[in-house]
Amino acid sequence: MRIAGLLEGEQLRNRIFGYMCINILLTVTLLALFAFYAIGSRAEEQVKTGLKNERVTIVTQTGDVIFDNYAKAEEMDNHLNRSEVIDAINTGRGESKRFSETMSQTTYYYAMKLEDGNILRLSYTADHISSEVQKFIPQLIFAALASLVVAFLAAASLTKKIIKPINNIDLTAPEIDTYDELSPFVREINRQKQLVGEYVASLEKRANTMNDITGNMKEGLILTGPGGEIIFANQSAVKIFRVNEMPGKNILEVSRDVELLHNMKICLSGKNAEMVFTIRGKTYNIFFNPVYENEILNGAVVLFLDITEKFYSEKQRKEFSANVSHELKTPLTTIYGLTEMLINGIAKKEDTKDFAQKISAQTKRLISIVDDIIKLSEFDEDSVKAEKSVFNLKNLAQTVIENLKSKAAGKNVTLNLTGESFEITANEHMIDEMLFNLIDNGINYNTDGGSVNVDLKQGKDFCEIRVSDTGIGIAEEHLSRVFERFYRADKSRSKKTGGTGLGLSIVKHAAEYHKGRVEISSREKEGTTVVCYIAA
Amino acid sequence: MRSRFDEQLTNLNNKLIEMGAMIEDAITKTIRALIEQDVRLAKSIIAGEEEIDQMERDIESLCLKLLLQQQPIAKDLRLISSALKMITDMERIGDHAEDISEITLFLAGTPYIKELEHIPQMAEATVKMVKDAIDAFVKRDLELAYACIDYDEVVDNLFINVKNDLIDLIRIDSANGEQAIDLLMIAKYFERIGDHATNIAEWVVFSLTGNHKRSRDE
């Protein structure tokens, strides 16, 4: 098809052919002109110089030369054997021509019989054409060179003229009408261009689809080549590592975590791997999967699942159960020891009462721990939901204070209640627990002669329960952790006071249930203030 | 088409990062073992030193091979020659991690006289330096390299704090002397790690600019 196309149009061929013809014609014309000029000028020269070359000889009838204008007559041969002389003697006139190869010259003779019987011979020697030509060689060379230069210049300009439209073709959008011969190429280029455009568009579409799909993924996704070089990374992966332009970089440049790199190596050797990875406070479960193409390992797919919440709640749960068992075990061990002594009769009779008291105290402690745990788990399960009622907060606080008055008196701590009297809509049981725990803590961690002040305030969005004591306070490093379950600032002291380590946890829980928050501030040896905000 | 030389250079680059990751891991664990008096962790660090040494030898032979076979010039030559120097510093950091862990093992039986205060700070500062130096290499980040070089002063100051702490401890009770000396050694090793991190950062500067400069002002 292409060859046919080439033969179809003859625009270019005709043009080149035409230009070549013109060029040759020009050269030939130039040479011819010069030759004409040269020969013409030579002929003219000859006319101008006249008969300078003519030789005149007078020969007697016997053939002896009596005059010659070129040579000495007496030295010349007898001329009776020359044909023109013989003819002249016989007929009155004669002519002949002789060619001398050595001189490459032709001599023309003409003889006529004079009235005195002597013969007058005129001769003219002409050079042969080749020797005539030889005389023009320098001029010819010059003429040839000149015509060459002219031809070269003409050819150059003509070539330029032919090539110009080709050079001017815009390859990104070639036009068909430049030369007929080129139109198949142009058509093909246009077709290919269109094809490439279509391919690029479809690839872009595919990449965009991939980006759209993976971009909305919460999980991080990284695809790597067999050497660990990243081919693709989605938005989440970029966010995890905070490394821009990940594709093209090696996984090593993204993270230098030894375990991650180790698992990557395992994966790139063809095995699946999995790990838990923590970065900037977030915990991820990473899955490494090798990718095979035609049974040849060709890279890896790495998937990051955010398990931060799960990881921490799991961690908390583990800590909680460890703490619970520990907290329960301590009083149980004491009870077990004391009962063993009683059973084996090691204890003296008078100590029996003391032992029983100790067992009772430890049992009480166990009950309060179990109570607190039950409360917390109730709060956790939100089983107390919907039990909201309207009640007077000050009245409730008063009741709690009444209940704790005897305990406070035993420690020589005074309890004060100040603030407005107002009603709130809340879960009474939870608020009761909250107040009890806060005031109880205020008593437990107080000094002799100290006080616990409860102040109530009704705000626009929140109502405020402020419980401050003049107690021993909490060191700054413990402040952020006191709301953790079973966390205690001073372990030895809380054992004495009988706290379960769950009190503030319950307070926090109750406040959060009421869409509120708890703030704590404390100075060691000066006292602690806890403020609970509860949505009004 | 990627030439074999380019491939080898990428390989060298990756191996250097890998070795960097190894020493970062080693000193991070060293601190944990020291503070928590974790004997098992300390032992694993000492065992891991062999791997770092092996890595150094691997990279060294790769560098020599590249120098011999490819006769690199300009930037490539600078990368390879600084790689040769960097691995020496990295290996020394690995050695110091091992040294500290050995003292940790020795101290493991007895509780610390006073809760460690400035040593963990110092350790954190040196880890930051090592991380920054290797990050500067990975990201080809000149500014970070200079920042790392400047940060050495912080570590040096912390070392003086540690020294003063320990002098006070000995003054209070001369029986504290033995542990104080061990802790001083640990602090000195951390200080040396800081110096080696500075060296690494300087080699990063050299490989990027072709100049040996201790700071950007010079």
Interface residues (C-beta under 8 A of the other chain):
Chain A: G227 G228 N250 L252 E253 R256 D257 V258 L261
Chain B: T10 N13 N14 I17 E18 G20 A21 M22 E24 D25 I134 V138 K139
